[in-house]
Amino acid sequence: MADFTVLFVDDETEFIETLLKRMKKRNINAFGVERGEDALVFLDRDPVDVVVLDVRMPGMDGIQALEEIKKKNPLIEVIMLTGHASMEVAIRGMELGAFDYLIKPMNIDELLFKLEDAYKKKKIQEEKIKKLGGDMVS
C-alpha cells in the first residue's frame, strides 16, 4: 500500500480506535479526532492526504466540516461516512467535493480500496498543478 496519511473524524471513540489499529497494521499513517472542529484544527497543523468524515456528529456536522476542509485544503480528498443510508446526504457531500461515501458498518477492504483511490486522485491533481506551474498545493 502507498505511503499516505489519513485523518478519521468520528464522534464514536471506539470506532476511531479500532480503525486506527487496523490502519497501523497495514502501515498507513492514521490519526483520529472526534469532532469536525477538531479536524479543522488538526488540518491547520498537520497535512493529510485523505479525510474520512462522519456525517452525523455533535457540533459541526460532517457536511459543514467538508465545506470548511475544501475551502482551506481543496486537494485533500474526503470520504463521507454515514451510519444512516441517506442518499440525500451522500449527494450533498458529492456536490461539495467529497470523493465518495461509505455506509457504516463498512468492510475494511472496501475502505482501504477507497482510501487508495482517493490518495491516487490527490496525487494526480498535484501533478497536474506542478505541470501547470501553479502553486496551489498547500
N, C-alpha and C positions, 0 to 999 in steps of 0.2 A: 504494500500500500504506500502511496505517496506520503511525503512528509508535509503535513499541513496542520493548521491549528483550528480547533472548533470551540465555540462557546455555546453551552447549553443554558437556556433560560427557562426555568420552570419552577413554580411555587411548591412542587412536591419534592421535598428534600430527599426522601428515599429513592425516588425515581432518578434524580440527578446523580446521587451517589452510585447507584447501580450502573448508569450509563458511563460515568467516569471510569469505573473499574473495568468495564467492558472495552472502553476505548484504550485504556492503558495496556491491556492485554494484547491489543492489536497495534501497539506502538504509535497511537495517534495522540498528539498533544491536545488535551481537552481540559476545559475549565467549566465551572458551573456557577451560576448565580440564580437567586430565587425571585427576582423582580425585574420588570422592564427598566425601571430607573437605575438599578444596579448594573444592568447590561450596558447602558449608555456611559456610566462612569468607567466601567471596565474597558470599554472600547476606546475611551479617550486616553487611557494609559497604555493599553496593550493591543497590538494589532492581531487580528484573527482573519482567517480565510472564509470561514463559514459560521453562521449563527443558526442554531436550532432553537426556535422560539415558540413557546406555548402560547396559544391564543387566549385562553382564559386565565388571568392572574389578577390578584387584588391590586389596586392602584392602577398603574399604567398597564393596559391590556396589550396583547400581542400585536394587534393592528396598529395601535398608537406607537409602540416600540419600533415596529417595522418602518413606519413613516420616518421616525427620527433617525434610525440607523441609516436608511437610504439617503436621507438629506446630508448626513455628515460623511458617510462612507459608501458612496454609490457602487463601488466594486465588490463590497462584501456580499456574498450570496447568503440568502436567508431561506431556511426551510421552516415552514409553519407546522406546528404540532397541534392537533386538536383531539380531545377525548370525546368529542361530540361530532358526529358525521354531518357537519354543516357545510353544504356546498356554497352557500351564500358567503360565509366567512372565507372559505378557500378561494373563491373567485375574487373577492375583495383584496385578499392578500396578493394574489397574482397580478391584479391591476396595479397594485402599489409597488410591484417589483420583486415579490417573493420568487425564488427559484422554483419551489414546489411545495407540496404539503404532504404530511403523513397523518394517519389516524391512529391514535393510541387504542389499545396496545399495538405497537408495531413490531415487525420482525426485525431482528438486529441486522440480518444480511441486507434487507431492503434499505434500512437506514444507512448502512455502510456504502451501498451502491449509490444512493442519492448524495451522500457526502462526497464521494469521489467525483461524481458528475458535476456537482456544484463547484468543487475545487477546480476541476478542469475548465469549466466555463470562466471562472475568475481569472485563471492563468491566460486563457485565450484573449480575454478583454485587456489584460495588462500588456500582452504582447502587441496587440493592435495599437494601443496607445503609444507604446515605445516606438513602433514603426512610424507613427504619425508625428513623432517628436513632441508629443504632448507631455504635460507633467501633471496629469490629474491623479496619478497614483499617490495615495496618502498613507 
